[in-house]
């Protein structure tokens, strides 16, 4: 009898440990966290986020200043070079956007099967079907909201290289070369980036241009050529931006 009691206690302890591990595993696989609401989403009425995520998808529940506009955005990574699936739901209606920044493609579909398709070509967005523009305009408020929310929770921010918009005309020279021998007149670097908001696309393009300018004389671009040149699908959302800047070079 004593052996049976001992075995029972051990079995209970093992089961308790397994349950605890299961709870911990679920918490790790589907963790919940909060992120701040950015200015774009705030301007569109979003006041709060609640995030749930695992390795394959993220669910963003958001609160709106108008409570009847509360909703949820489900974000699924479709894999390398395949883009993202953004499923926007509110009061039972679902709006799906397939967003592929690598290929420059945007596809929207509502619950009734209405579809809008656009692709990026010759520095601008091109409508793929006759009804695409009409369908996009029908859902423009929701599309802008999806773009702003996704930008806030996007896990791929641009690097910190040369993101400043200031034109300094100053090159950071290595110790072996005098600063007076280095000028801001080298070849132009260029960066391009697709993001769901204009501000994020411009910041990313600026960072990419800085990387392109980077040489043995300085880090990033020493001077910018104007502002970002952007083409957005609708107002300041779902944009492609490009940026040029000068690299450092030996003075003539």
N, C-alpha and C positions, 0 to 999 in steps of 0.2 A: 504493500500500500504506500509506503514511504517513497519507493521508487516511482510509482505512478504519479504521486503528487509532485515530485521533483521534475519528472518529464513534462507534466502539465504546465508547471511554472515556466520551464524553459520554452515550451511551445508558445505560450502567451507572450513571453518576452520577444521571441523571434517574430511573431506575427505583428506585434506592436512596432518593432523596428522596421519591418517591411512596409507597413502602412505609412510610417513617418517618411521613409525614403520615397514612397510614391507621391506623397503630398509635396515634398521638396522638389521632386522631378517635375511635377506638373507646374509648380511655381516657376521653375527655371525655364521650361519649354514655352510657357505662355505667360510671360512676365507682364506686369502692368506698370506703366510709368506716365509721368506728365511732362509736357513740354510747353514753353511759353507761346502765346499767340503773337505772331509777327504783325507788323504794321499793315501789310496787304490784307491779311485775313481779318484783322481788327476793323479796317475800313469797310469791309464787307459784312460786318455784324457779328463775327465770331468772338466769343468771350472766354471760352474754356475748352480744353481738350482732355480726353482720357484715352490712353493708348493701351492696347493689348497686342503683344507681338510674339512670334516664334521665328524659326529660321526661314519659313516660307512665306509668311504673310504678316501684315500689320492691320489692325482694326483701329480706326480713329473715331471715337464718338465725340461729337462737338456740340456745344451749347451756343445758341444764337441769341442776340438781343431780343428777337421776336421768337418766343418759345415754340410757335408753330413751325419754325424753320430749323429746329434742332434736327440733326441727322447723323449719318455714319458714313465713313469712307473706308472701304476695304482695299488694301493695296497688296497686290501679288506680284512678286518678281517672276517674270516668265523665262528667265535664264539669259545667259550671255548673248548680246546682240539681238535679243528678242523684245527688250523693253519691259514695260510695266502694264498691268491691268488695274485700272482704278474704277472700283464699283461704288457708286454714290447712291445711297438709299435714304429716302425720307417718306414717311407715312405709306410704306408699301411700294412706292415707285422706285425703280432702279434705273440708273443711267450709267452705262459702262463706257469707259474710254480706254482704248489701247494706245499707249504713248510709247513710241520707240524713238528716243532722241538719237540713237546711233544711226538709224536709217533715215531720220527726218520724216516720220510718218505719224499721223494722228487719225484715229478712227473712233467715232462716237456712235452709240446705238442705244435707243430707248426700249422700253418694255413692249412697244408695239412693232418693233422691228425697223423703225425709221433709222436711217444710217447717214452719217456725214463722214466723208473721207477726204483728207488733205495730205499732200506730200510737198516736201521742200525742194525747190528747183530754181536755179538761176537767181539765188538770193531772195526768194520769196515763196510764200505758200500758194500752192495751186490746188484748186478744187478738183477732186477726182470724179465727181458725178454732178449731174445737173441740179439735184436737190440738196447737195451738201451745204451750200451757203444758207439756204432756208432753214434746214434742220439745226444748224449751228446757232443761228440767230434766235431760234425758238428757245433754246436752252442756254443762252449766253450767260445769264446770271449764275446758273449752277456750274457751268464750265469754269467761269472765273473763280468761283468758290472752291472748286476742286483743285484748280491750279495753285491757289493761295495756301490751302491746307497742306497739299503735298509738299510745297516748298518749305513749309515750317518743319515737317517731319522727315525730309529727305536726309538720308544718312551719308550722302556723298557731297559734302561742302567743298568748295574750291580750296586749293592750298593757299598758304599765306604769302606766297612769293609775289612781290610787286603788285599788290592790289590797290595801292594808293592812286588817286586820280591827280595828284599834284605833279606838276612838271618842274623838277628840281634842277635839271641840267647838271646834276652832280653824279659822278661815277665813283664807285668805291674801289680804289686801286689796291692791288697787292703791294706788299712792302717793298718789293724789288723795283717797282715803277713809281715815279713821282706823279702825284695827282695832276700836276700842271701839264704833264705829257699825255694826258688822256682826255679826249673830247667826246661829246655826246653827238656823234655824227656817223655812227656805224650803220650797217644794213638794218632795215626795218624788220622787227619781229611781228608775227601775227598770231592771234588766238581766236578761236571760234568755239561757241558752246551753245547747246540747247538746254533750256530749263523751262519750268512751268511759270515763272514770273520773269519780267524784264530785268528787275534788279539782280536776281540770282544769275541770270544768263550773262549779264554784263560783268558781274563780279568774276564769274568763272572764265569768261573770255579774256578779261584783263589779266587774270592769273596765268592763263595759258600763253598769252602774249609775253608775259614776263619770263616764263620758262624758255620761250623761243629766243628772247633777247639775251639770255644768260650766256656770258662768255668768260674768257680768262681775265677780262678787265673789270667786269662788274657783274653784280647779281641783279637780274631783272632789267626792265626798260628804264632808261634814264630820262626819257621824255615821251609823252603820248602824242599821237596824231589825232587830235579831236577827241570826241566822245565815242562811246560804243555805237556801232551801226547795227540796229536791230530790226528784225521783221517778226511781228507778233501775229498770231492767228486771230486773236480778238482782244482789242485794247492792249493792256500790258501783260497778257497771259499767253502761255505756250509760245515761247519766243526763241528765235535764233539770233545770237549777237556775235559780232566780230569786233576786234580791236587791234589797232596798229600802234607800235611804239618803236622808238629808236634805241639801238644798242650802243654801247661804248666802243670807241675805236682810238687808235693812236692819233694824236693831233697832227695835222699836216705840217 
